[in-house]
């Protein structure tokens, strides 16, 4: 099953996604598509397949969903008129992403405590880099290079399988098989 997921530092236990929501508030079952004469069926829960075509129900909203089972309470109405069927990952899913990110932040707080002095130093570096980015963006990029080398590419904004970013500025999810 291929599903578009957002990554966190917690790996598969806290991957997020924008989940389709039906009129009754439930999430649809994974959609199955017959890809031909094979016995295998393509299965997905990507929100954009629930557009009311090809035997799928039509979703009315999105909400944040996490692989741990958590679901966001807030629903975000889908405006099907503004979804490009050839690039549904360009649709603005910042609402569900931000809700999932808040969930991951809540999970992270008690599980990864930092010493107070380290937390203070990191906050100082963040404040200084933010100010530097406004005054000298290239210098800020250069100053952040050692930090990028230290951290594995797990957290942060999701990436799409195609490497494209959303035209709306929303994070583009990555494809995970």
MOZIKA-V327777 format. One record per backbone hydrogen bond with DSSP energy under -1.0 kcal/mol. NH is the residue of the N-H (numbers start at 0). CO is the residue of the C=O. If there is no record, write none. Layout:
BEGIN
nh=NH co=CO
nh=NH co=CO
END
This chain:
BEGIN
nh=1 co=42
nh=2 co=175
nh=4 co=173
nh=5 co=15
nh=10 co=7
nh=12 co=9
nh=13 co=10
nh=15 co=5
nh=16 co=64
nh=18 co=62
nh=20 co=60
nh=21 co=25
nh=24 co=21
nh=30 co=43
nh=32 co=41
nh=41 co=32
nh=43 co=30
nh=48 co=45
nh=49 co=46
nh=50 co=48
nh=51 co=56
nh=55 co=52
nh=58 co=49
nh=59 co=20
nh=60 co=20
nh=61 co=75
nh=62 co=18
nh=64 co=16
nh=65 co=69
nh=66 co=14
nh=68 co=65
nh=71 co=63
nh=75 co=61
nh=77 co=59
nh=81 co=78
nh=82 co=79
nh=86 co=83
nh=89 co=86
nh=90 co=87
nh=96 co=92
nh=97 co=93
nh=98 co=94
nh=99 co=95
nh=100 co=96
nh=101 co=97
nh=102 co=98
nh=103 co=99
nh=104 co=100
nh=105 co=101
nh=106 co=102
nh=107 co=103
nh=108 co=104
nh=111 co=107
nh=118 co=114
nh=119 co=115
nh=120 co=116
nh=121 co=117
nh=122 co=118
nh=123 co=119
nh=124 co=120
nh=125 co=121
nh=126 co=122
nh=127 co=123
nh=128 co=124
nh=129 co=125
nh=130 co=126
nh=131 co=127
nh=132 co=128
nh=133 co=129
nh=134 co=130
nh=135 co=131
nh=139 co=135
nh=140 co=136
nh=141 co=137
nh=142 co=138
nh=143 co=139
nh=147 co=143
nh=148 co=144
nh=149 co=145
nh=150 co=146
nh=153 co=151
nh=162 co=159
nh=168 co=165
nh=173 co=4
nh=175 co=2
END
